[in-house]
Amino acid sequence: MEARTAPADALDWRRPSGRLRWVRRAQVGAAVVPLALLAVAMGAVQGSAAIGGAAAGGLLVAGLALERVLARRVGAWAYAERQDDLLVRRGVLFRRLSVVPYGRMQYIDVTAGPFERSFGLATVRMHTAAAASDARIPGLPADAATRLRDQLATLGEARSGGL
Amino acid sequence: MTSGWRRLHPLSPVVRSGRHVFALFVLVVLLVVSRGQGSDVVVDALFLGVFVAANVVSWGVTRWKIDGGALRIETGLLRRQSRSFPLAQLQAVDVVQTGVARVVGLAELRLRMAASGAGEGRLACLTVARAEALRRELLAGPAVPAAYAPPAVPAAPFPGGAVATWVPAGRTLFEVDTSRLAAGILLTASGAGSLLVVGCLVGLAAGGVDRAVAGAAAAWAIGIALGVWRRFNGGYGTVVIDGPDGLRIESGMVQTTAETIRRGSVQAVRLVEPLAWRWLGWCRLEVDVAGPRQRKENRSEGGRLRAVMPVGTRADAGRLLAELVPYGPAPVHRPPPLARRKAPLRYRFSGWGGDARYVVASDGRVRRTTTWVPLAKVQSIRSVEGPWQRAMGLGTVLLDTAGRRVHAVLRDRSAAEVQALMATMPDLARSARAVSEKPTSSISGPGVGPP
C-alpha cells in the first residue's frame, strides 16, 4: 500500500537500456555521414575542395552537437511501476511526467524500427482513450519489452473500468 | 423487435443522395453563370445516376438487428462487413434529419461508442417514429451510475457569480434566443471576419468587374456563407431537455439533430467566453463525449465540441452547469503572482479548483475557457515544466480525458504545488473512479490487448 502514495522521487525508477544511446548515435551518423561525404564530393567536382571540406566539417560538428542533445534526452528517460499506475518521465528542456493508471490502458504497442531492431531494442507504448496521454518507453531490450507489455496487460485487465 | 434482420427504409437512397443532388445543382448553376452556357450537364447527370445507383445498392445490402445486448449492422456488396456495437459502451445517440429527410419523414440514427477505434454506427435512414423507438431501446441498457445523480448539498456559486439551482427531471433546461444566436456568431472573430470578406466581395461585384472574377468571388462568398450558415443552423432552436434516458439536445433549422447523451458519459464540460461576449455577459457551454469526432457529412459539428448552449447568459449557463456538473467547484486557486511575468495575458484567467468529484481549470489569453473534468473520467495525468517555467519555479499540470482536444490545464503552478498535485491527483482520480463504477459493474471496459 505504501507504493500508492510514494512521492515520485522515492520510487524505483528504471531507465532504458544503455544501447539506446548507440541507436541514437547510429541514427545521427546515418543522417550526417552521407551528407558530409556528399559535400566533400561536390566540393571536389566543383573544384573548391576547401568549401566542401568546411561544409562537411560543419555538418559533422552539428551531428556531434545533436548526439550530445539526444544522449541527454536518453539519460532523462525513466519509468516506474506503482501499484495502480505507471509513471513515465522524460525531457531535458521540457520536463514531462505522465501518470497513466493501468485501468485506463486500452492497448499496448511494442514497436521496433530498423535501428532499434538491429540493437535488439523495442519501444513500448501505452494507449489510453485520451490521445494526449503519451506514455512510451523507448530502448527496452526486446524480451524486457514483451515482458513489460504482458505485465501491463495483466494489470490493466484486472483494473479496467468503463469510460 | 429483437429477432430477425431489419432493413432500412426504401426511400433512404433518395434521402442520402439528396445533399449531393443539391450540391450538383448549385455547381451547375455556378457553371452556367460563369461560362454563360451549360456544357457538362449530361456528364453531371451521368455522375448523379452512378451515385444514386450506388446508394440503392448500399440500401439493398444493408440490414440491422438488436441481438444479445448489441446492435449489429451488416453492409457491403463486395466486401461484406458485419459490425457489432455493444450497447454497454454506448455514449450518445443522435437522430439527424437533413432537409430532404424531413420532407419524407425519415431520420438517420448515429451511435457514439466509447472505444476509440470502434468507428461510428449509422443507420440511414429509418422513419422518425422507428428511429425514436430504437433510440429509447438502445439507451434503456445499463443503469445510470449513482455517482452522477445530484447529491443533496446546498448550491454553490459558480464562477459567473450566479447561484446554481437544481431543476427537476423531464424539464426544459435551456432554449436559445435566435437573435442572440445571430448576434453571437457575428461577434466572434470568425463571424466578424466572414462578414468583412463578404462585404468586400459584394463591393467588388458592385464596382463592376468581368464575369470570371465575379464567378470566382461568388464561389468564395458561397463558401463563407455556408460556413456561417452551418454554425447558425447548428445552433438554431437549441433546446436542452433533461429527459428520462439522458440529456437531450435538439437543434437545427433545415437539418435537425436530436442528440441524447447518457447521463454518466459526459467526459468534460467547457464554458467558453470570447472577448466580445464577455462584455455582454454571454457564454457558450460545450460538452465532450467520448468517441470519434471525425464526420464527413457534418463537418461543422465534427470540428468542435457539441454545444449544449450555443449562446446564452451566465444565468442560463449556471442552470445547465447545475445539471451537468452538480455543485461543481469554482476555479478559486490562483497561480502564484510570479506567473504574471511569464504569461501576463493568461494570468488574468488562470485558476483551478477541485473537490472529490470534479476538477475545474480556467485558462485563455483573450477568450476565457473554463473546463470541468469529472475525476472519474480522467485518463492520464501529466506535468510539463518548460525552460522559462523552471527558471521561475513553475510548472503545469494537465488532466486528460477521452478524446483529442479536452484537457483541464492547471497552468503555471508553483513547483511544490505541482509535486503535491502529481502525488495526490492519481489517488483522487482512482477513488472517484471506484465510487462511480460500483453500481454498474456490468459495464465492461474496452479490453486490453492488440487493437
Chai-1 contact restraints between the chains, C-beta under 6 A:
chainA,res_idxA,chainB,res_idxB,connection_type,confidence,min_distance_angstrom,max_distance_angstrom,comment,restraint_id
A,P7,B,A423,contact,1.0,0.0,6.0,A-B,restraint_1
A,D84,B,R430,contact,1.0,0.0,6.0,A-B,restraint_2
A,D85,B,P426,contact,1.0,0.0,6.0,A-B,restraint_3
A,L93,B,P387,contact,1.0,0.0,6.0,A-B,restraint_4
A,F94,B,V384,contact,1.0,0.0,6.0,A-B,restraint_5
A,F94,B,G386,contact,1.0,0.0,6.0,A-B,restraint_6
A,R95,B,E385,contact,1.0,0.0,6.0,A-B,restraint_7
A,R96,B,V384,contact,1.0,0.0,6.0,A-B,restraint_8
A,L97,B,S383,contact,1.0,0.0,6.0,A-B,restraint_9
A,S98,B,S380,contact,1.0,0.0,6.0,A-B,restraint_10
A,S98,B,R382,contact,1.0,0.0,6.0,A-B,restraint_11
A,V99,B,I381,contact,1.0,0.0,6.0,A-B,restraint_12
A,V99,B,P426,contact,1.0,0.0,6.0,A-B,restraint_13
A,V100,B,S380,contact,1.0,0.0,6.0,A-B,restraint_14
A,R104,B,Q379,contact,1.0,0.0,6.0,A-B,restraint_15
A,M105,B,V448,contact,1.0,0.0,6.0,A-B,restraint_16
A,Q106,B,P446,contact,1.0,0.0,6.0,A-B,restraint_17
A,Y107,B,G449,contact,1.0,0.0,6.0,A-B,restraint_18
A,Y107,B,P451,contact,1.0,0.0,6.0,A-B,restraint_19
A,T128,B,Q379,contact,1.0,0.0,6.0,A-B,restraint_20
A,T128,B,S380,contact,1.0,0.0,6.0,A-B,restraint_21
A,A129,B,S116,contact,1.0,0.0,6.0,A-B,restraint_22
A,A129,B,Q379,contact,1.0,0.0,6.0,A-B,restraint_23
A,A129,B,A402,contact,1.0,0.0,6.0,A-B,restraint_24
A,A130,B,Q379,contact,1.0,0.0,6.0,A-B,restraint_25
A,A130,B,S380,contact,1.0,0.0,6.0,A-B,restraint_26
A,A130,B,D400,contact,1.0,0.0,6.0,A-B,restraint_27
A,A130,B,T401,contact,1.0,0.0,6.0,A-B,restraint_28
A,A130,B,A402,contact,1.0,0.0,6.0,A-B,restraint_29
A,A131,B,R404,contact,1.0,0.0,6.0,A-B,restraint_30
A,A132,B,D400,contact,1.0,0.0,6.0,A-B,restraint_31
A,S133,B,Q379,contact,1.0,0.0,6.0,A-B,restraint_32
A,S133,B,S380,contact,1.0,0.0,6.0,A-B,restraint_33
A,S133,B,D400,contact,1.0,0.0,6.0,A-B,restraint_34
A,A153,B,V448,contact,1.0,0.0,6.0,A-B,restraint_35
A,G156,B,V448,contact,1.0,0.0,6.0,A-B,restraint_36
A,E157,B,V448,contact,1.0,0.0,6.0,A-B,restraint_37
A,S160,B,G445,contact,1.0,0.0,6.0,A-B,restraint_38
A,G161,B,R433,contact,1.0,0.0,6.0,A-B,restraint_39
A,G161,B,E437,contact,1.0,0.0,6.0,A-B,restraint_40
A,G161,B,G445,contact,1.0,0.0,6.0,A-B,restraint_41
A,G162,B,I443,contact,1.0,0.0,6.0,A-B,restraint_42
A,G162,B,G445,contact,1.0,0.0,6.0,A-B,restraint_43
A,L163,B,A114,contact,1.0,0.0,6.0,A-B,restraint_44
A,L163,B,A290,contact,1.0,0.0,6.0,A-B,restraint_45
A,L163,B,A402,contact,1.0,0.0,6.0,A-B,restraint_46
